[in-house]
Amino acid sequence: MVTQLGIDINKAISEVDMLSRRHGGPFDRGGADSYYRRGYNPHYYTADSIQSDRVEQEDMTDIEIEEYRKGYQENEDDGNFKDWG
């Protein structure tokens, strides 16, 4: 029973991770904000960026905010920023 529970939990975590890393999701938006040097401002879109409803930080779950932070920090650590040249 415990093994099955562990598998179910891992599957649920994986599904949440995939949803948050989609285009317009929290991880994606965090990385984009860092890349374009827009500053840290947790948000995401319900579907594609700009073309769907925007969810602001006050309406985000702790997990969604953490995914945004991870996307932002990963890009900051990589130093991958838009060259406005």
N, C-alpha and C positions, 0 to 999 in steps of 0.2 A: 504493500500500500504506500509506504513512504517513497519508494522508487517512482511509482506512478505519479505521486504528487509532485516530486521533483521534476519529472519530465514535463508535467503540465505547467508548472511555474516557469521553467526555462522556455517553453513554447510561448507563454504569455509575454514574458520579458522580450523575447526575440521579436514578437509581433509589434509590441510598443516601440521597440528600437527602430524597426523598419518604417513604421508610420511616421515617426518623428524625423527621420532622415530623408524623407521624400522631398521633392521640390516644393518649396513653400512651407515646409514643416519647421519646427523650432530649431533643429540642428542646422538645417540649410540656411535659415534666416540669420542665425548667429554667425555662421561662417561668412555670409555675404556682408553683414554689417561690419565685421572686422576687415574683410577684403577691401571694401570701399571706404573704410575709415569713418564710418558713420557713428561710431561710439556704441556703447553697450546699452541696448534698449530692448529687452525681451518682448517678443511678439511672434506670431506666425500667421499663416493664412490657412483657411479651411480647405483650399484646393491649391491651384496654381497661384504663385505670387502675383500680386497686384490685381489679378482677375477674379478674386474671390474675397469673401469676408475676412477682415483682419481681426485677429484675437489679440487683445492687449494684455500686458502683464497681470493686471488685476483680475483678469478672467482666466488666467493660465493655472494649471496644477503645478505643484512643486516639481513633479517629474518633467513637465514640459519646460519649465524654467531652467532646470538642470540640463536638459538637452540643448537648449539655446546656449547656455553657458559653455557647454562642452564644444559646440560648433565654433563659438566665438574664440575660445581659448586655443583650440586646435589650430585655427588659422593664425592666431597671434604667435603661437609657438613656432609655426612653420615660416612666419615672416613673409607670407604670400599676400602682397598688397597691390592694389591697382596702381599702375604707373600713369599718372596723369600727364606726364611728360612734357 
